[in-house]
C-alpha cells in the first residue's frame, strides 16, 4: 500500500528525471537554503545517511568464490545454499551473476552451520570444523601390470 507522501515523491522524481531545468532550480534553491540554515544541512545529511545504510553498498558485495574463501567452504556449497545465504541476483536471466553481502551471509550461515560460522569468525578454526573436500588418494599401478587405453582393443585395433 503506497502512502500519499510516497505518491507525491514518486511524481516529483519522475518530473525531475524528465525536466533538467526544474531539477537544477530545485538543487539551487536547496543549496541556498542549506547555506543559510545549517540545521537543514544536518537534517538532509541524516536522511541521506539513513537511506544509504538501508540498502547494501555495492562495493561491499562479494562473489561466491570470495564468500567461500572467507568462510572456509567450497564455492559449490555457496551456490547450493545461495538463497539461504541471501544471494543478490545481478540481472534476471537464467545465468545471472550472484553477489553476497558478507554480513548477511555470515548471520545466515550461523543458522545453517554454526561450526563453519565460528571458524569464519576465527573462534573455532580447527580443521575438523570446516567443510572441506577430501582428496582421493592416487592409486599407483602395480609393477608389471598393463595399463589399458580407452577406445582401443587388445592388439591395437580401435572399437
Buried (B, 14 or more C-beta within 10 A) or exposed (E): EEEEEEEEEEEEEEEBEEEEEEBEEBEEEEEEEBEEEEEEBEEEEEEEEEEEEEEBEEEEBBBBEBBBEBBBBBBEBBBEBBEEBBBBEEEEEEEEEBBBBBEBBBEBBBEBBEBBBBBBEEEBEEEEBBBEEEEEEEEEEEEEEEEEEEEEEEEEEEE
